[in-house]
Amino acid sequence: MDPLASHTHYDVLVIGSGFGGSVTALRLTEKGYKVGVLECGKRLGAGDFPRTNWNLRKFLWMPKLGLRGIQRISMLRDVMVLSGAGVGGGSLVYANTLYEPLPPFYTDRQWGHITDWKAELAPHYDQAKRVLGVNEVPFDTPADEVMQDLAERFDVADTYHRTPVGVFFGEPGETVADPYFGGEGPERTGCNHCGGCMVGCRFGAKNSLDRNYLYLAEKNGAEVHPERQAVEVSPKPGG
């Protein structure tokens, strides 16, 4: 970190600018806290995303190999973890699918007896969907037709539905003023159906966190430091 930033005082320093970090940053700035956000990846513009995941330099995050893209792959003993790198975290590279849990989740025997979880969580899902701009894909693709056919063949046709995603489906390729936050958010461009959500949206249609939670947090005064990595957290003398 540069010397100036290293001497900056924050009430709260958030490590990571993905879903957890962005939401935290926004809510804390709304309460008046001075917030800093550290992100190891870059701040990317539309032209910085790759057209394909074969463009390893722009897609993969492996700094030791000189690759500083958006897809981080962490190999642990029993699991491989895929996560994001860049201002906006995993929202830059995920597929935008934003489902609510099915009914069995709410009544699972491990926690179903505690409260009516569906009612308890409903306002929080509703709020997140509004901020993330969730809507169903307004058209069918060949993959949808296959899924519909399979559902009918297995006699569960009623389970098929279009996918809820965080994408702006305006007129394809047409840029408009912020359609979500009363003019407080960035301009958006209608999805052109290119299918490149998981390599980063090059057209401004994907509702990634740098266009909602984190964008609004920065408008509230949060300071995001890209290409900065936390290497140690140390307690101050005296606690």
C-alpha positions in Angstrom: 0.0 0.0 0.0 1.3 3.5 -0.7 2.5 5.6 2.2 -0.4 8.0 2.2 -3.0 5.3 2.2 -1.1 3.3 4.9 -1.6 6.3 7.3 -5.3 6.8 6.6 -7.5 6.0 9.5 -10.8 4.2 9.0 -13.5 3.3 11.5 -13.9 0.1 9.6 -11.5 -1.5 7.1 -13.3 -4.2 4.9 -11.1 -6.9 3.4 -12.6 -7.9 0.0 -15.1 -6.2 -2.3 -17.3 -9.1 -3.1 -20.8 -9.8 -1.8 -19.9 -9.7 1.9 -17.6 -6.7 1.6 -19.8 -4.6 -0.7 -22.9 -5.0 1.4 -21.0 -4.3 4.6 -19.4 -1.2 3.1 -22.7 0.2 2.0 -24.5 -0.4 5.3 -21.7 1.0 7.4 -21.4 4.2 5.3 -25.2 4.6 5.7 -24.6 4.7 9.4 -21.9 7.4 9.1 -18.8 5.3 9.5 -15.6 6.1 7.6 -15.0 2.9 5.6 -12.0 1.6 3.6 -12.2 -1.4 1.3 -9.1 -3.5 0.3 -9.3 -5.5 -2.9 -6.4 -7.5 -4.3 -7.7 -7.4 -7.8 -8.0 -4.6 -10.3 -10.8 -2.1 -11.0 -12.0 -3.1 -14.4 -13.7 -1.2 -17.1 -15.8 -2.8 -19.8 -12.9 -3.1 -22.2 -10.8 -4.9 -19.6 -12.8 -8.2 -19.6 -11.8 -11.0 -21.9 -14.0 -12.3 -24.7 -13.3 -15.9 -23.7 -11.8 -17.7 -20.8 -9.0 -18.9 -23.1 -7.6 -15.4 -22.7 -5.8 -16.5 -19.6 -4.0 -13.2 -19.0 -7.4 -11.4 -18.6 -9.4 -14.3 -17.2 -7.3 -16.1 -14.5 -6.0 -14.6 -11.3 -2.6 -16.2 -10.8 -0.2 -13.2 -10.0 2.8 -15.4 -9.7 2.4 -16.4 -13.3 1.7 -12.8 -14.4 -2.1 -13.5 -14.8 -4.2 -10.8 -13.3 -7.7 -11.6 -14.4 -11.0 -12.1 -12.5 -11.2 -15.8 -11.8 -9.3 -17.1 -8.8 -8.9 -20.9 -8.3 -7.8 -22.1 -4.9 -6.8 -25.7 -4.4 -7.3 -27.0 -0.9 -6.9 -30.5 0.4 -10.5 -31.7 -0.2 -12.0 -29.0 -2.3 -11.4 -26.6 -5.1 -12.7 -23.1 -4.6 -13.6 -20.7 -7.4 -13.8 -17.1 -6.4 -13.4 -13.7 -8.0 -10.7 -11.1 -8.0 -11.4 -7.5 -8.9 -13.5 -4.6 -7.6 -16.8 -6.3 -7.3 -15.3 -9.7 -6.3 -17.1 -12.8 -7.4 -20.0 -10.8 -8.9 -17.7 -10.1 -11.8 -17.4 -13.7 -12.8 -20.5 -15.5 -11.5 -23.4 -16.5 -13.7 -25.9 -14.0 -12.2 -28.3 -16.8 -11.1 -30.0 -15.6 -8.0 -32.5 -18.2 -6.6 -34.4 -18.2 -3.4 -34.2 -21.6 -1.5 -36.9 -24.1 -2.2 -39.4 -24.9 0.6 -37.5 -27.9 2.1 -34.7 -25.5 3.0 -36.8 -23.5 5.4 -38.2 -26.6 7.2 -35.0 -28.5 7.5 -35.0 -30.4 10.8 -31.7 -28.8 11.9 -33.3 -25.3 12.1 -36.9 -25.5 10.9 -38.2 -25.6 14.5 -36.6 -22.3 15.5 -38.9 -19.9 13.6 -40.8 -19.5 10.4 -37.7 -18.9 8.3 -39.6 -18.2 5.0 -41.4 -15.3 6.7 -38.3 -14.2 8.6 -36.0 -14.0 5.5 -38.6 -12.8 3.0 -37.9 -9.0 3.5 -34.2 -9.6 3.2 -34.5 -11.6 0.0 -36.8 -8.9 -1.4 -34.3 -6.1 -0.5 -31.4 -7.9 -2.1 -33.3 -8.7 -5.2 -34.2 -5.0 -5.6 -30.6 -3.8 -5.2 -29.2 -6.6 -7.5 -31.9 -6.0 -10.1 -33.2 -9.5 -10.2 -35.6 -10.5 -12.9 -36.4 -13.6 -14.9 -34.7 -14.1 -18.3 -37.3 -12.8 -20.7 -36.7 -15.3 -23.5 -36.0 -19.0 -24.0 -32.8 -20.5 -25.4 -32.1 -23.9 -26.8 -30.9 -25.0 -23.3 -34.2 -23.9 -21.9 -36.0 -26.1 -24.5 -33.9 -29.1 -23.5 -34.7 -28.5 -19.8 -38.4 -28.1 -20.5 -38.4 -31.3 -22.5 -36.6 -33.2 -19.8 -39.0 -31.9 -17.1 -42.0 -33.1 -19.2 -40.4 -36.5 -19.8 -39.9 -37.0 -16.1 -43.5 -35.8 -15.4 -42.3 -32.7 -13.4 -43.1 -30.1 -16.0 -44.4 -27.7 -13.3 -40.9 -27.4 -11.9 -39.5 -25.7 -15.0 -39.2 -21.9 -14.9 -37.0 -19.3 -16.4 -33.9 -18.4 -14.5 -33.8 -15.4 -12.2 -30.7 -13.3 -12.9 -29.2 -10.0 -12.0 -29.1 -8.5 -15.5 -30.5 -5.3 -17.1 -32.8 -6.5 -20.0 -33.5 -3.1 -21.6 -33.3 -2.7 -25.4 -30.2 -4.7 -26.4 -27.2 -2.4 -26.7 -29.1 0.7 -25.7 -27.6 2.8 -22.8 -30.0 4.5 -20.5 -29.8 6.5 -17.2 -29.8 4.5 -14.0 -33.0 2.4 -14.0 -32.7 1.1 -10.4 -31.9 3.8 -7.8 -33.7 6.9 -8.9 -30.7 8.3 -10.8 -28.2 7.6 -8.0 -26.7 4.6 -9.8 -24.6 4.3 -13.0 -25.9 4.2 -16.6 -26.9 0.7 -17.8 -26.8 -0.9 -21.2 -29.4 -3.5 -22.3 -28.2 -7.1 -22.5 -27.3 -8.2 -26.0 -27.6 -11.9 -25.2 -24.0 -12.7 -25.8 -23.8 -15.3 -23.0 -20.5 -13.9 -21.7 -21.6 -13.4 -18.1 -19.0 -15.7 -16.6 -16.1 -14.0 -18.2 -17.2 -10.5 -17.2 -19.7 -8.3 -18.9 -18.1 -6.1 -21.6 -21.3 -4.2 -22.2 -22.6 -2.9 -18.9 -25.7 -5.1 -18.6 -24.6 -7.3 -15.7 -25.7 -6.0 -12.2 -22.3 -6.7 -10.6 -21.6 -5.2 -7.2 -19.5 -2.3 -8.6 -22.8 -1.1 -10.1 -25.0 -1.3 -7.0 -23.9 -2.0 -3.4 -20.3 -1.0 -3.9 -21.1 1.9 -6.2 -23.5 3.4 -3.7 -21.0 2.8 -0.8 -18.4 4.8 -2.7 -21.0 7.6 -3.3 -21.5 7.6 0.5 -17.7 8.1 1.0 -16.3 4.6 1.2 -12.8 4.4 -0.2 -11.9 1.4 -2.3 -8.2 0.5 -2.7 -7.7 -2.0 -5.6 -4.6 -4.0 -6.1 -4.1 -4.0 -2.3 -3.8 -7.2 -0.3 -4.2 -7.7 3.4 -1.3 -9.9 4.6 -1.8 -9.6 8.4 -4.3 -8.5 11.0 -2.6 -7.5 14.3 -4.2 -6.5 17.6 -3.2 -3.1 18.9 -1.5 -3.0 22.3 -4.0 -2.9 25.0 -6.8 -4.5 22.9 
